Amino acid sequence: MAAPPRAPAPAAQAAPATLEQVVDALCAEPRPFPGKDRQRYLLPSRSQMVEVVRLLQGVLFPGYHSAWDLGGEALRHYVGAGLDRVAHALQEQVRRVLVLEEGAGEEAEAERAEGITRAFLARLPEVRRLLLTDVQAAYEGDPAARSHDEIILAYPGLAAIVSHRLAHELYRLEVPLLARIVSEEAHSRTGIDIHPGARIGESFFIDHGTGVVIGETCVIGARVRVYQGVTLGAKSFPLDEHGRPIKGIDRHPVVEDDVIVYSGATILGRVTIGRGSVIGGNVWLTRSVPAGSAITQGQAKEARFDAGGGI
């Protein structure tokens, strides 16, 4: 038997480029995306926003993130010094975003950045109040929790919600790029993905947490508990005339007060989960359910077929 024909030999590879040629190639297209020449601007710094969050954790939970004795006047000094550092670092990052995205001029954007930073700082007492309710919810909802200290120091769910509540304030103040940096850094640390646009009520508890996804337009009420692997996502993405997803529309679930969503459940679309409902593990749900519902896999499957089959 004749041997199979050989594949043609590959063409000889070009000689390796010199360092100068590599530099020329990388600099040939300085603006790969539409808009401004980003090489001419100081872009927001991820590392600086990580530092801002670290400082705010110390301010919101003083003593838990400090090696110092914070008794007496030391507490006021610690909190004041932390907020001063936050104010300077955050104002610079906000200014960079405004210059990059709006370009009204360095002086005008510096004034706006100062105003946004002051507004953010003014919201911190309310953020702290909400976080204390989240800590209490975790303590009451997890029989394995031995103390509030354990939750603050160790629970990934709380770490994620701390970052989310801070990111959400930045989102509300219309600096979504910084908000997204904060939320994605928390995502990388905890495995919990909460878009900064999601609105979450008090006493929110994420148990275990890994793989939780909460979309941008989610509205979550008070005293809600979700377990690992839960997705509160979008069912579909309406497209514009160019075939691109339309942004800014409500496309994620509304979860009312006192709902529990067990592990692996997926709830998609602008549906409403009525107050006090329990959504069982691994349920796939694309319809609203009334208050007080208890949805299991079997019930969810029957509902899909009753509606004509298919999702």
VOVOVEX-47044 format. One record per residue (C-alpha): x, y, z. Coordinates in steps of 0.5 Angstrom, whole numbers, plus 500, padded with zeros to 3 digits. Each point is the difference from the previous one (the first is absolute). Layout:
N
XYZ/...
END
This chain:
311
500500500/503507498/501504506/495506501/503507496/504504505/497507502/504506497/505502504/498507504/503506497/507502503/498505506/502507500/506502504/498502507/499508500/504504504/498504506/500506496/495497495/496497506/499507503/498503493/495495499/497501507/500508499/497500493/493500502/499504507/493500500/497493499/493502502/496506498/500507504/506503503/508498500/500497507/508500500/499508501/496499506/501497507/495495501/497498506/504495504/498493502/505500506/498507503/493497500/502494503/503504506/494505500/496494502/505497505/500507503/492500501/500493502/504503506/496506501/493496500/503494504/505504505/504495504/499494495/505503495/505503504/506498504/499506505/496501507/495504498/497502507/498507502/502506495/504495496/494498496/498507498/507501497/500493497/494501496/501507499/507499497/497494496/495504497/505506498/504495496/494497497/497507498/507502497/501493496/492500498/500507497/506499496/497493497/493504499/504506496/503495496/494497498/496506498/506503496/500494496/493499499/498507500/506504499/497507502/507502502/504499506/498505505/492499499/501493501/504500506/494504503/495495498/505495502/500503507/493501500/499492499/505498505/496504505/493497498/503493501/503501507/494503502/497493498/504496505/496501506/494496496/505495497/503498507/492500503/499495494/506496501/498499507/494497498/503495495/505498506/494499504/496496495/506495499/501499507/493498501/499496493/506496501/501495506/507499499/501508501/503500507/501508501/499506496/508501500/500493496/495503495/504507499/507497500/499493496/493500496/501501492/493502500/500506504/507502497/496500493/494504503/505505503/503501493/493500497/497505504/506505499/500499493/493501499/501507503/505501495/495498495/494504502/505506500/501499493/507497500/499493498/507498497/503501507/493496503/502495495/507499502/498500507/495494499/505496495/505500505/495497506/498495494/507498499/501499508/494497502/497496494/494505501/498504494/495506502/499505495/501507503/493502497/496495504/496503505/500496507/496501506/502499507/502494504/503496494/503493501/504497495/502493503/506496497/500505494/504497495/497500493/494505502/499505494/495506501/499505494/500507499/492502500/499495506/495502505/501496507/496502506/501499507/502494504/502496494/504494500/504497494/504494500/506498496/499499492/494504500/499505493/496506500/501501493/497502493/496496496/501503493/503507497/496504496/504503494/500506497/500501492/507499500/499493503/504502507/497499507/496506502/503503506/496502507/494497499/497496506/501493499/502496506/495497506/497504505/501496507/495503505/501500508/501493504/502496494/505494500/503497494/504494501/506497496/500500493/494503499/500504493/494506500/500504493/497506497/496505503/496496504/497501508/501495505/495502505/501501507/502494505/501496494/505494500/503498494/503493500/507497498/502500493/493503498/500503493/495506500/497505495/494502503/497504505/498496507/495503505/501502507/501494504/502495495/504494501/503498493/504493499/503497494/494496498/495506501/505504495/500495495/492499500/499508499/505500494/496494497/493503501/503507497/501496494/507497501/507503499/503506503/
END
